[in-house]
Amino acid sequence: MIRKGQALSVLIVSTLAFTVCFMVWMMFGVIGIPIKKALGLNATEFGLLTATPVLTGSLIRVPLGIWTDRYGGRLVMTLLMALTVPAIWLMSYATAYWHFLIIGLFVGLAGGSFSVGTPYVARWFPKGQQGFAMGVYGAGNSGAAVNKFIAPALVVAFGWTLVPQVYAAIMLGTVVLFWFFSYSDPAHLVPSNVKFKDQIRSLKDPKVLKYCQYYSIVFGGYVALSLWMVQYYVGEYGLDIRAAALLAACFSLPGGVLRAVGGWLSDKYGAHSVTWWVMWVSWICLFLLSYPQFDFTVATVNGPRTFHIGLNVYAFTGLMFILGIAFAFGKASVFKYISDDYGGNIGAISGIVGLAGGLGGFVLPILFGALLDITGIRSSAFMLMYGVVWVSLIWMYWTEVRRTEVMGAHATAFSLKG
């Protein structure tokens, strides 16, 4: 009973910590809008501004995963969160573009928390429950939605500079809470005679590269769109920042919270089946989202007639909501692959796959901005992601689907046997 109580406490407090870290990591998705206006940034510069914290949070994931295996998640997570507090606070004093970029690199350390908590939480639960446990922890991605509720209210009422100060105080409180309600188990540590090269040897496995590709869209795409959507609503539909953030949360919230459901589905039906359907749902949504607003003229018997085609704000938000659900399930199913295939090396493998996903979240906003500056078409962001999903579908078909019947009479994906 003590063990179960500790496992539950670790899961709850770790999920809370990850939620706060993700909220901080996504901070520029909201405060970047007034900063963009004040500094006169173009779309590419805005993309770089929002993506800078994502870069650091991605690059640090591999060493953090390995350190978690060696020293334990409790110690590593506590130190990681504590290190971000000064940088978050200093953000409110930045005045030049380069100030934001440099400080953003240090704030971005918070994003590395995923590679700490994933192996830390997973090892407190039996193998048959690890997908669900990692899914619950991964629901901390909903910090992106929490940011969209808190930051706009602070920006409107007090200005953007108060946001980093409030977030620094929240992070400091979370550090204390996490330390007192988490636990350590020496049995979870990788033996000291295991060398670094032994931990990363499995990274040569082609399957790891494939999981990196999957995660670059379901997580990298989630991060990129969470950063991009508020300003997308403002520019495309003319909404104010509070309304834009509220609608953007319709993507971020299910994309985070429902990750636990994705973990449960992955435990029940297998990582492959869930991921396959995730990719197809994402493909359909992104295909529809890719179409820009446009007018066309038809020669009728009564003369030329012009028609307008484009997604209104309600249809757009509905598709984003479905896409968020798909990404939530996909983020959990990819890590179920990892716990199934690399149970003894979860820290290092989750670190490298998390790195790939994080780099996707770093590169995509910059490309979104560049495409917008070049084409002037906002939906070009979805065109790009549509292409990335195509790559995942093709790769998955050639390496997995050809060997498994997922849609026929003998399919195992959603059989009654479970």
N, C-alpha and C positions, 0 to 999 in steps of 0.2 A: 504493500500500500504506500509505503514511503517513496519507493521508486516511482510509482505512478503519479503521486502527488508532485514530486520533483519534476517529472517529465512534463506534466501539465503546466506547472509554473514556468518552466523554461520556455515552453511553446508560447504562452501568453505574453510574457515579458519580452521575449525576442521579437515577436510579431509587432508589439508596440514600438520597440526600438527601431525596427526596420521601417515602420510607417513614418516615424519622425524623420529618419534619415532620408527616406524617399521624398518626403515633403520638402526638406531642405534642398535636396538634389534638383528638384523641379522648380525651384524658386524663381528662376529667370523667365519661366514660361508666363508669369504674370507681371513681375516688376520690370521685366525686360521691355514691356510696351511703353511705359512712361520714360524709361531710360532711352529707348530708341528715339522717341520724340524729342527729348532734351538734347541728345547728341547728334540728331539728324542722320541716323544710320540708314543705309539701304538694306534690302532684304537679305543679301549675303552676309553683311556685317551683323545683322540681327541673328541670323542663323548661327554664326560663329559664337556670338555672345551667349546664346542659350545652350550651345553644345559644349562649351569649354569645361564646365564642371563634369560633364559626362565623360570626357576624355580621361581625366584623372581617375574617376571612379571605375573606369574600365581597365586601365593599365594596372591598377593596384590589385585587381581581383585575383590574379594568379598567385602572387606572393601571399596575399591574405588567406587564400584557401589552403596553401601549404603550411603557413604559420598556425592556422587553426588545427590542422592535423597534428602538429607538433606540440603546441602550447595550450590548446584548448580554446573553445569559442568564448568563454566567459571573459578571460583576460584580454584577448585580442579585440573583441567587440567594445569592451569598456574603454580601452586605450584609443581605439579608432574614433569613437564618438567624442571623447574628451579633446582630441587633437583638433577637431573641426570647430569647436566653440569660438576660439579667438578669431578665426577667419570669418565666420558668419557675422560676428559683431562688427568687424572692420569693414564689411561690405557697405554699411550705412554711411561710411565716410569717403567712399570712392567718388571721384568727380570726373576723371578722364576715362576714355575707352580702354586704355591699356591697364588702368587700375582694376577695372571689372574683370578683365581677362586673367590677370595675375592672381587676384584674390579668388576668382572663380575656380582656378586650378586647385586651390587648397580646400575650398568648400566642397569640391567634387569628391574628396576622400570619403564623404558620407555614402556615396554610391557603391563603394566597395563592400559595404556591410552585407550585401547579399551573399557573397562568397564565404563570409564568416558564419552567418546564421544557418545557411542551408545544411552544411555537414554537422554543425553543432546540434541543431534540432533533430535531424534525421537519426542520429546515433542514439537518441533517447527512446526511440520507438522500434518495435519489431519490423522486419522487412515488409510484411504485408500491410503495414500502416504508414510506411515511410512516404509513399506518394501523397497521402492525405496530409501528413504532418508538414511536408515541404510545401504543399499547396496552401495550408493555413498560414504558414510563415510568409510565403510569397504573396499572400493577400495584402501584405504591407505595401505592395505597389499602389494600393489605394491612397497612399500618402500624396500621390499626384492629384487626386480629387480633393483631398483635405486642403491642399495648397490652394486650390481654386475656390474653396469656400472662405478660407481665412484671409489670404493675401488681398483679394480685391476689396474686401470690406476695410482693411487697414489702409490700403492705398487711397481709397476715396475719402476716408475720414481724416487721415493724418499724413498722407504722403507716403511714397514708396520707402523712404529711409527708415520708417519704423518697423517694416517687415523683418529685415535682418536682425534687429535688436530683439524683437519678440521671439523669433526663431532660435536665436542663441540662448535665450533664457529657457525655452522649451527643451532644447537639446541638453543643456546642463542638468535640468531636472530629470531627464530621461536617463542620463548617465548614472545618477545616484539610484534611481529606481531599479535600473537593470542590475546593478551590482548587488543590491540587497535581496533581490528575488530570483536570481539565477544561481545555478549550481555547476560544479565541476565533477567529472568522473574520470579518474586516471586511466580507466580501461578504454576510454574513447581515443586516447592519444596514439599516434603512430609510433611504434618502437623507435628508440633513438638510434638503433643500428641501421635503420632504413635511410638511405642516402637520397639526396635531392634528385639525382638522375634516375633512381629507381621509381620515384614518385611520378616523374614526368615521362617515363619510357612509353607508357600507354598512349601518350599524345600522338605517337606515330601511327596509331590505328586510324584507318580511313573513316571508321564510324564516328570518331570524334569530330573530324572535319565536317561530316554530314550534320551532326547535331549542332555544330557551330552555325551552319547555314540556316537550319531551322530556327535557331534562337535569334539569329540576326534579324528575322522578320517579326516573330511573335513578341520578342522583348524589345529589340532595337526599334522596330516600327512603333511599338507602344510608347516607348520613351520619346521618340521623335515627334509623334503626333500629340502627345501630352504637352510637349513644349510649344508646338506649332499652332494648336487649334484655337487658342484664345485670340491671337492676332488674326487668324484665318476668318473667324466669325466677325471680328471687327471690320476687316477689310472687305470681305465678300458680302456680308449682309448688313453692314452699317450699325451693328449693335454697340452699346456701351460696354465697358470692361466687365461690369458685374453680370450683365445678362450673358455676355459672351463666355465668361468663366463658368457660369451655371450650366449652360448648354454643353460646353466642352467637358464638364464633369460627367455628362451622360455617357461619354466614352471612357474616361479615366476610372470612374467608380466601378462599373462592372468588370473592366479590364484588370482591376486589382482584387476586389472582394471575391469574385467568382473563381479565382485561381484554386481555392480550396475544393470547389466542386470539380474542377478539372483534375485535381489530384485524386479525388475519390473515383472518378470515372476511369482514370488511368490505372488505378489499383484493380478495378473491377473488370475492365475490358481490355486493358493492355495499352502501352504507350503508342504502339503503331497505329491501332485503329482510331484512337482519339486524334492523333496528329494528322492522319490522312484526311479526316473529315474537317478538321480545322483549316487545313490548307485550301480545301475546295470552297468552304464558306467564305474565307478571306478573299479568294480569287473572284467570286461573284460580287461581293461588296465593293472591292476595289475597282472592278470593271465599271460598275455603275457610278461610283464616285469620281472616276477619271474624266467623265464627260463634262466639258466646260459649259457655261451658259452661252448659248448661241441662238441667232435668228437665221431663218432661211426663208426665201421667197419662192412661192409656187405660182406658175402661170395657170390661172383658173379661167373658166368661161366668162367670168365677170371681171377679169383682169388680174393683175398681180396681187397675191395675198401673202402676207408675212406671218410666220409662226415663230413663237419663242419656245425653246426647249431648254430646260435646266432644272436642277433640283432646288425646290424651295427649302427654307430653313428647317421645316418639319421633316421632310423626306430625308434631307441630309443628316439630321440628328438621329433619325431612326436607323439609317444604315451605319452610322458611326457607333450606335449602341450595340448593334449586332456584331460589328467588327470587334468591339471591345470584349464582348463575350467570347468570341472565337479566339482572340489573342490570349485571354485569361486561361482558357482550357489548354491552349498550345504551350504556354509557358510552363504549366504543370506537367504536361505529358513529355516534354523534352527532358525534364529532370527525372522523370520516372525511367526513361531510357537509361540515364546515367546511374541511378541507384540499382537498376537491374544488372547492368553490364560491368559496373566498376564500384561495387559495394565497398571494397577495401581501400579505395582511393578516391572517395567522393570529393574531398577537399580540393585536390589538384585538378581533377577533371571538371568539377563544377566551376572552378576558377577560370579555366581556359575557355569553357563554353560561355560563361558569364562575360568574359572579356570580349568574345566575338559579338555577343548581344549588345554589350555596352558600346563597342566601336560602331555598331550599326546605329545606335542612338546618337553617337557623336557625328558620324558622317552624313546621315540622312538630313538633319536640319540645315546643314550647310548646303547640301545639294538642293534642298527645297528652295532655299533663298536664291541660289545661283540660277536655277531653272525659272524662278519667278522674275528675276532681273532680266534674263535672256528672252523669255517668251511672253512675259506679261500675263500668263495664264496660271491662276492659283491652283487649279486642279492638276497641274503638272506634277505636284507632289504625289498624288495618288497614282498617276501614270507610272512613275518611277517604282513605287512599291508594288504595283501590279506586275511589273517585270521581275522583281525579286521573288514574288510568290511563284511565278512561272518556273523559275530556276529550282525552287524547292520541290514543286510538284514533279518536275521531270526527274530530278535526282532521286526522289522517293520512289517513283514508279520503277525506275531501272534497278534499284538496289533492294527494294522491299516488296512492292505491290505485285510484281510479276511472280513472286513466290508464295503469295498469300491471297486467297480468295476473300475479298471483303464486301462484295456486293451480290454474290450469287446465292443459290439455294443452300449451299454448304458453307456460307460465310460464318466466321467465328466472331466477327466484330461486335454484333449485338444479339447474339443468340440468347435463348432463354436460360441456358446453362450459366451464362455470365462468365 
